[in-house]
Amino acid sequence: MVDLKGQYEGIKSEVNNSITEVLESSTFINGPHVHAFQKELEDYLGVKHVIPCANGTDALQICMMGLGLKPGDEVITADFTFAATVEVIALLNLTPVLVDVEPDTFNIDPKAIEKAITPKTKAIVPVHLFGQCANMDAIMELAEKHNLYVIEDNAQAIGASHTFENGEKKKAGTIGHVASTSFFPSKNLGCYGDGGAIFTDDDDLAHTIRGMVNHGMYKRYHHDVVGVNSRLDSIQAGVLRAKLPNLDSYNRSRRNAAEKYSKAFEGQSNIVVPKFSNCEMGPCEDCSCHVFHQYTLRILNEKRDALVQHLNDKGVPCGVYYPIPLHSQKAYRDDRYNEANFPVTNQLVKEVISLPMHTELDDEQIEFITNLVINFVNG
Ligand SMILES: *Cc1c(COP(=O)(O)O)cnc(C)c1O
């Protein structure tokens, strides 16, 4: 699905130099590389505070801790996402409220959010799934109207941006009150182990969170709040510093590959290609409306599972993200949920297939893959 080796070959000297610097400095925790990366990412995103941490799941959890969410508070998120999003809500004894998504963008449906809001609702967690921002116009409006926090799960969309209806453009992760991201190796900005970060423009919240990631310490050995231990290590920060300057060009490569995939699937009645919101397919100024963490098709003629098998047999990797709605997962089942409220997710889990997507895909590979898919789906 990803070609991390090929990508490494292209930045080998930068990465090796960066790691060597960390080794020579022997500051493996909270060293100068971590601070430098933090500053560089703040500049890239145009956000006041980046707080690095150990992974994207921690980042989400710490966002919720930082906002002071309490047991019993309801947190609305998408039924169609990676489990980490709902996991941390449950872990903090908050009440997860899963809602349906939109069929064309796979992102949380603002109409479903609105229906789910109660007096106990405290936050909305939109996940910018597969590299494209959720409908942040509608979500921010709802949040303002009902006085809710917005925590963006930006693990899949770093470098993406959202253009608001009034023309204003903001980077994913800088729109809500606070955001989390992951530097898991296969993410658009991945390190060579685990890593994550939290973003916010709120000075007080940033201060609270900086202490929380470090055992609740604001002054050495004074523990003011219950915190966690969640750090980005210096070697990972070194890798990320070498990769960050390439993020936009990596995202452009993904976008180019996505355009070629979609062109090849034009006119196929059983294959639905991913939709870009806020943006037309074709050359654009910065290609940041969708950064294609995944390129995900819907196969309409019930051949999805057979197609997965066929591609595997031919040695083409593919993935099903995600095969089970979160509300149907054993850990998150609840009598509060009504199947009738999840028509889209229940359908998508049977139809979606993600094709190989990375920065090193070439035309020949894309042609080979698209021919296999088209011939099989029509066969
Ligand atoms: C990857 C991912 C996470 C978790 O990130 P980790 O670094 O693996 O903990 C959270 N949410 C979404 C949507 C993700 O894709």
The ligand as an ORCA input file, in Angstrom:
! r2SCAN-3c Opt
* xyz 0 1
  C      -3.785      6.707     12.548
  C      -4.972      7.306     13.143
  C      -5.066      7.595     14.510
  C      -4.074      7.108     15.531
  O      -2.764      7.431     15.322
  P      -1.607      6.556     16.028
  O      -0.394      7.393     15.861
  O      -1.535      5.253     15.309
  O      -1.972      6.401     17.463
  C      -6.180      8.260     14.974
  N      -7.179      8.611     14.147
  C      -7.138      8.338     12.824
  C      -8.270      8.772     11.965
  C      -6.050      7.666     12.280
  O      -6.028      7.393     10.975
*
